[in-house]
């Protein structure tokens, strides 16, 4: 495809590390980016606040879509139900299944594809990555392939779903972002919405491992500051 200056792309932007990198990748590829963030009833909105700030600083069109009305349909997850205990361990299927939000990415991609059609955008980016495959069914290559098939026929105008880090690790994503000069202090990863990142949930631990693999200290403040440098 020959890229034209005015080509548009929708980016599902959570405010976390992966989507932050995807957002900047789409910008560097020359697209007119329209970022979409979703409030679906997650335990906190810290990531959404970060996403707003980043988009404002970049001058990127950004919408936070409030779909909390569906919370009662998909609320049986530790990410959406504050009464459930958040797993405090490494990412693995046995201990992280509690964080699965049923059909989340199918729902968010469907809305993003509709927005892309409305904008006459060719692409919809999202930040699924290789580390999610064992835990989250809607981050697996098979899911992305099937959703791409549907996105090609669901409207009169086909939309391509692009997940550039589908086979990359968190460390790979961080390394690419660092090569782009990105500052990951402008992201939020912790599953808890407290003033400081917990350093113990699966998301924090994966993030800390990525920084350690690059020989770096995570710029985010943690509740236990030693978590930024210890083995997790």
Secondary structure, DSSP 8 states (H G I E B T S, - for coil): ----TT-EEEEE--SSHHHHHHHHHHHHTT-EEEEEEEESS-S--HHHHHHHHHHHHHT-EEEEEE-GGGHHHH--STTT-TTS----S-S-HHHHGGG--TTHHHHHHHHHHHHHHHHT-SEEE----GGGTTT-GGGSHHHHHHHHHHHHHSSSS--EEE-TTTT--HHHHHHHHHHTT--GGG----SS-SSSB-S-SHHHHHHHHHHHHTT---SS-BSSGGGGTS--
